[in-house]
Amino acid sequence: MTTKEQYYKIILNRYNGLIRRQCFVWTRGNTERGKDAYQDILLKLWEYVNALDTCDLDENMWYKVFNITRNVLRTKYGKSIKEYPYGDSRDMDVMVATDLPDYSVEYIKEIKQHLEESDRELLEYILKGYSNGEIAKKMGINANLVNQRKHRMLKRMKEIYNQLYKI
């Protein structure tokens, strides 16, 4: 296997969820169009893999992959939408959660131990695929607060990850 192929696999392992999530949103939940979009993005990433291997995997890579993904989707599918076709992103979250590479699950388990109890509970509901409305009912909070709590929890998880794994 060439280094180009190895590097391509590393990129896909790290950013598969990002790519799939964007495909779901931009194709408005249409499974067939989403699969086509995913293939288009993979082809474009393969074309640019030599240019991508010059940047640091941790610092700038996610931004470059996101830009390639967004540009392909914008070119083929038009503008992004703010709402999901089913009222929430439950289908997308379940699809992405079941698609996580093995090492990602281990990272999540490790980081989860460092979260507060309420954040651990929220993370469990997200991983199980509950919608924001369902999470709000289970946690006894306003549905509008769920997104804010998700955002704060993800920010905290990034901080914990950086403390644990960055040098």
Secondary structure, DSSP 8 states (H G I E B T S, - for coil): --HHHHHHHHHHHHHHHHHHHHHHHHTTT-HHHHHHHHHHHHHHHHHHHHHHTTS-TTTTHHHHHHHHHHHHHHHHH-S--SS-TTSSSHHHHHHHHTT--HHHHHHHHHHHTTS-HHHHHHHHHHHHT--HHHHHHHHTS-HHHHHHHHHHHHHHHHHHHHHHH--
